[in-house]
Amino acid sequence: MKAVILKEPGGVDKLILADLPMPVLAPTDVLVQTKAISINPVDAFLRTSRQFPPWFTPKAGEPVILGWDISGIITEIGSDVTNFKPGDAVFGMVRFPGHGQAYAEYVSAPAAQLALKPDLVSHESAAAATLAALTAWQSLVNFVKIKPGDRVLIHAAAGGVGHYAVQLAKHLGAYVIGTSSAANRDFVLELGADEHIDYTSQKFDQVLTDIDFVLDPIGRDTFERSLNIIRPGGALVGIVGNKAVITEKTQAKGINGFRQGVMSNGDDMRQIADRMANGTLQSHVSDTFTFDQFPEAHTLVETGKTKGKLIVTV
């Protein structure tokens, strides 16, 4: 099968197209013929890492294959799998944290981490709604439990995580404020935001107060300034940054603070699938690449300015 391997850490030229043996299934795995693969900023981060973080765990001697987000067709099931069958269209985030090995024509995936793809949702849209959508879901539902009437601020609201978070927060009944550049203002409002702040011309901490929840995928100065606008007893989820620092600084302000590490979870994927099926949650795919264009996809995601999601089709 075709796969894209990371020959060594470095630039996009280190992503090499290779011919590898088919994956071997564990009893609880299914073999998925991939149709679409989603690209995330963490993919580029790992590509350039001189030393892999502890949560990324390729086995000694095996090729390093980046990626976790897939949508495709099951071609084979493990001996213990009862909830899927060959021919099922599925999607999910595979083995995150860990070595997902998604940049390939075929992926061995734990059945417990997948969901059936809704019939009217394309493979491209389904693959997009994996790591990013799970991050938004787990932040707003599992960590904080957004309630109707909550004032919610979503930073980078036009990005991968942000554009799902805006939709979910609105679906949960929140008053949603999104930050982005002026160029993405209409997009953020179309997603359901009640209010937009152009971060290039407005300082959000000078115009907002009494926020119940902030979702921060940016960190650094954005995190520090967000602390000043959250009401006592409110909450902040940081997607980047040091967990101990987030905990210490939020506690000092009387705020509930979390450093969120997204986890593969089939139950959560099914919740996302249900909302995609009924139209509550939609993916925005801004660019699509072919299987030999992973370097181009990485170059674009590294800009940090993509709208919605980037997808590679297989």
Summary of the structure (lengths in Angstrom):
residues: 314
radius of gyration: 19.3
end to end distance: 11.5
largest distance: 58.5
contacts: 1117
relative contact order: 0.16
helix: 31%
strand: 28%
